[in-house]
Amino acid sequence: MHVLVTGAAGFIGSHLCEHLLRNGHTVTGLDNFNGFYDPGQKERNALAIAQLGGDRFALVRADLRDLPAVQAAMAGVDAVVHLAAMAGVQPSIREPLVYEDVNIRGTLHVLEAMRVAGVRRLVFASSSSVYGNAVRVPFAEDEPVDRPISPYAATKKAGELLCHTWHHLHDISLICLRFFTVYGPRQRPDLAIAKFIRMIDAGQPIVLYGDGGSSRDYTFVLDTVDGIARALEATTEPGYAIYNIGNSAPISLRELVAHVEAAVGKPAQIAWQAMQPGDVDRTWADLTRARAALGYAPHTPIAAGIAAQVAWFRNQQA
């Protein structure tokens, strides 16, 4: 299969490209190498993918908002995994128009380029953020998600709706995956675990928001990639489905810090601040549907996953 991966040089995208290549697929990776975080990390990711894939990997340096470039990247493609987006809750509050432009218009460009090229298989990366502060736990896919509490969450919900529209109009086989707090080697440096590892290792104080009781369903990146690959294989007939891709084992912020302290081997210095606007109290994936339909079964305990991320971090410092 020839797969177009948007956001290919990023955290999840680079792991996915390597997985696809190792399993015999051909990959076209699209990425704009923007400055949201160090483009050098993305360059290193892209180089590793290219070395692994050889002539089965092609890199397209382009922005989702450039429709002709997205259309050109679609040549010869059998399926698309659309990961590229502006990510993060807090930055979306500061720059909502950028998030709308990239996440909504960019997704429209992918869908339209697929329609024109006759590509009929798409896996779209959504987010657990769409659940907002849902009361019922764990979060199931049939939970109403019409009350997002950040622009980022709203753009991801909008992406799901656009995907359904293109499925309905153009018979695209389409799966939306709601990711739950993905972590592991190559994680974006602005995300909590990456920041905690870096700052605790350096003896610098970390900032925790709220009382430490908020919880997240942290999911190791290779478990997430397995879910994407399973969804990609499942998109063989015209249809539309939404699945949670999480770990279904949420832990509190205090517990997370304790795991990082253990893996780094140093105690954390903590500065407490009030909860930030847009942050949800908890996330927790109900995996009933993903297990039944995709055979998805995450297997990486949080301690093992954080240890792997710490090992990668230290290797980067060597």
C-alpha positions in Angstrom: 0.0 0.0 0.0 1.1 3.5 -0.8 0.3 5.8 2.2 0.4 9.6 2.4 1.2 10.6 6.0 0.7 14.3 6.8 2.8 15.6 9.7 5.3 12.8 8.9 8.3 14.4 10.5 6.5 15.0 13.8 6.3 13.0 17.0 3.5 10.5 16.1 4.0 10.8 12.3 7.7 9.8 12.4 6.9 6.6 14.4 4.1 5.8 12.1 6.2 6.2 8.9 8.8 3.9 10.4 6.1 1.3 11.3 4.6 1.4 7.8 8.0 1.1 6.1 9.0 -1.8 8.3 5.8 -3.6 7.2 6.5 -3.2 3.5 4.4 -0.2 2.6 5.5 2.8 0.5 5.2 6.2 2.2 4.9 9.8 1.1 5.4 12.1 4.0 4.2 15.7 4.0 5.4 18.2 6.6 6.0 21.9 6.7 8.7 21.8 9.4 7.2 24.8 11.1 8.7 26.5 14.1 6.1 25.5 16.7 9.0 23.6 18.2 12.6 23.0 17.1 12.5 22.1 13.4 15.9 20.4 13.9 14.1 17.6 15.8 11.8 17.1 12.8 14.8 17.2 10.4 16.4 14.4 12.4 13.2 12.4 12.4 12.8 12.8 8.6 16.4 11.8 8.0 15.9 8.6 10.1 12.8 7.8 8.1 14.5 8.4 4.8 17.4 6.1 5.8 15.0 3.4 6.7 12.7 3.7 3.7 15.2 4.3 0.9 13.3 4.6 -2.4 10.0 3.6 -0.7 9.9 6.9 1.1 9.4 10.4 -0.4 9.3 13.6 1.6 7.2 16.5 0.5 8.0 19.8 2.2 4.7 21.7 2.0 2.0 23.3 4.1 -1.6 22.0 4.4 -2.9 25.4 3.4 -1.1 25.1 0.0 -3.8 23.1 -1.9 -1.8 22.5 -5.1 1.0 21.1 -3.0 -1.4 18.8 -1.2 -2.9 17.7 -4.5 0.6 16.9 -5.9 1.5 14.8 -2.8 -1.6 12.7 -3.4 -0.3 11.2 -6.7 -0.3 7.4 -6.7 -1.5 7.2 -3.1 -3.9 4.4 -1.9 -4.7 5.8 1.5 -4.1 8.9 3.7 -3.3 9.2 7.4 -3.9 12.8 8.3 -1.9 13.7 11.4 -0.7 17.2 10.6 -2.3 20.0 12.7 -1.6 22.9 15.0 -1.6 21.1 18.4 -2.1 22.2 22.0 -4.8 23.7 24.1 -3.1 26.8 25.5 -1.6 28.0 22.2 -5.0 27.6 20.6 -6.4 30.1 23.1 -3.7 32.6 22.2 -3.9 32.0 18.4 -7.4 30.7 17.5 -7.3 32.0 13.9 -4.1 30.1 13.1 -5.7 26.9 14.5 -8.8 27.4 12.4 -6.7 28.0 9.3 -4.5 25.0 9.7 -6.8 22.5 11.3 -10.0 23.2 9.5 -9.0 24.6 6.1 -6.0 22.2 6.0 -8.3 19.2 6.6 -10.6 20.5 3.9 -7.6 20.6 1.5 -6.7 17.0 2.3 -10.3 15.9 1.8 -10.7 17.8 -1.5 -7.3 16.6 -2.8 -8.5 13.0 -2.0 -11.7 13.5 -3.9 -10.0 14.9 -7.0 -7.4 12.1 -7.0 -9.9 9.4 -6.3 -8.3 8.3 -3.0 -10.9 6.6 -0.9 -9.2 5.6 2.4 -8.5 8.1 5.2 -7.6 7.9 8.9 -8.0 11.2 10.6 -6.3 12.1 13.9 -8.8 13.6 16.3 -8.4 14.2 20.0 -9.8 13.3 23.4 -10.1 17.1 23.8 -13.4 16.9 21.9 -15.0 15.3 25.1 -14.4 18.5 27.0 -15.3 18.1 30.7 -17.6 15.1 30.1 -19.1 13.8 33.3 -19.5 10.1 32.4 -16.4 8.0 32.5 -14.7 6.3 30.8 -15.3 8.5 27.7 -17.3 6.5 25.1 -17.5 7.4 21.4 -21.3 8.0 21.7 -20.8 10.6 24.3 -22.1 14.0 23.1 -19.2 16.2 22.1 -20.8 19.5 21.3 -19.3 21.5 24.2 -15.5 21.8 23.6 -13.7 24.1 26.0 -10.8 25.2 23.8 -10.3 26.3 20.2 -8.1 23.3 19.6 -10.9 20.9 20.7 -13.4 22.8 18.5 -11.2 22.4 15.4 -10.8 18.7 16.0 -14.6 18.3 16.3 -15.0 20.3 13.2 -12.5 18.0 11.4 -14.6 15.0 12.4 -17.7 16.6 11.0 -16.0 17.5 7.7 -14.8 14.0 7.4 -18.3 12.7 7.8 -19.5 15.1 5.1 -16.9 13.9 2.6 -17.7 10.3 3.4 -21.4 10.9 2.8 -20.9 12.8 -0.4 -18.0 11.0 -2.0 -18.0 7.4 -0.5 -14.7 7.8 1.3 -13.9 5.1 3.8 -13.0 7.0 6.8 -12.0 6.4 10.4 -11.5 9.2 13.0 -9.3 8.3 15.9 -9.5 10.2 19.2 -6.0 10.1 20.7 -5.5 10.3 24.4 -2.4 12.2 25.6 0.3 10.4 23.6 3.8 10.3 25.1 7.1 8.5 24.4 10.4 9.1 22.6 10.4 12.2 20.3 7.5 13.7 22.2 7.0 17.4 21.5 9.1 19.4 24.0 6.1 21.6 25.1 4.2 18.6 26.4 4.1 17.8 30.1 6.1 14.6 30.3 8.9 16.0 28.0 9.0 19.2 30.1 9.1 17.3 33.4 11.9 15.0 32.3 14.0 17.9 31.0 13.5 20.2 34.0 13.7 17.6 36.7 16.9 16.2 35.2 18.3 19.8 35.2 17.3 20.5 38.7 14.8 23.2 37.7 11.3 23.6 39.2 8.3 22.3 37.3 5.0 24.1 37.3 1.9 22.1 38.2 -1.6 23.5 37.7 -4.5 22.9 40.1 -4.1 20.6 43.1 -2.4 17.7 41.3 -5.6 15.7 41.2 -6.4 16.2 37.5 -5.9 13.0 35.6 -5.0 11.9 32.0 -5.1 8.7 30.1 -1.5 8.6 29.0 -0.9 6.5 25.9 2.5 5.3 24.7 3.3 6.3 21.2 3.9 2.8 19.8 0.5 1.7 21.2 -1.0 4.7 19.4 0.8 3.8 16.1 -0.6 0.3 16.4 -4.1 1.7 16.6 -3.5 3.9 13.5 -2.1 0.9 11.6 -5.1 -1.2 12.5 -7.5 1.5 11.5 -5.7 1.9 8.2 -6.1 -1.8 7.4 -9.8 -1.6 8.4 -10.7 1.2 6.0 -11.4 -1.2 3.1 -15.1 -0.6 2.6 -17.0 2.8 2.4 -17.9 3.7 5.9 -17.4 6.2 8.7 -16.4 5.3 12.3 -14.9 7.0 15.4 -12.7 5.1 17.8 -10.9 6.0 21.0 -7.1 5.2 21.0 -6.0 5.4 24.6 -4.6 3.4 27.4 -7.8 3.2 29.6 -5.6 3.6 32.7 -5.7 7.2 33.8 -3.4 8.5 36.5 -3.3 11.8 38.4 -0.8 14.6 37.8 0.8 13.8 41.2 1.2 10.1 40.2 2.7 11.2 36.8 5.4 13.3 38.5 6.3 10.4 40.8 6.8 8.2 37.8 9.0 10.8 36.1 11.0 11.3 39.3 11.6 7.5 39.5 12.7 7.3 35.9 15.0 10.3 36.0 16.3 9.4 39.5 15.9 12.9 41.0 13.2 14.6 43.0 11.0 17.3 41.5 10.9 20.9 42.7 7.3 21.9 42.3 5.7 25.4 41.8 2.0 25.3 42.1 -0.4 27.5 40.1 -4.1 27.7 39.4 -5.7 25.6 36.7 -5.4 27.0 33.3 -8.5 27.9 31.1 -9.3 25.3 28.6 -7.7 22.4 30.5 -10.0 19.5 31.2 -10.2 17.8 34.6 -9.6 14.3 33.3 -9.5 12.0 30.3 -10.3 8.3 30.3 -10.8 6.2 27.1 -13.5 3.6 26.8 -11.8 1.1 24.5 -14.8 -1.3 24.0 -15.4 -0.2 20.5 -11.8 -0.1 19.4 -11.1 -3.5 20.9 -14.1 -5.1 19.2 -13.7 -3.5 15.7 -9.9 -3.1 15.4 -8.5 -5.6 17.9 -6.7 -2.7 19.5 -5.1 -3.5 22.9 -2.5 -1.1 24.4 0.1 -3.0 26.4 2.7 -0.4 27.6 2.5 0.4 31.4 3.2 4.0 32.2 6.4 3.3 34.1 7.9 1.4 31.2 6.8 4.1 28.7 8.3 6.9 30.7 11.5 4.9 31.2 11.8 4.6 27.4 11.2 8.3 27.0 13.9 9.2 29.6 16.3 6.8 27.8 15.7 8.5 24.5 16.1 12.0 26.1 19.5 11.0 27.6 20.6 9.6 24.3 19.8 12.9 22.6 21.9 14.7 25.2 25.0 12.4 24.7 
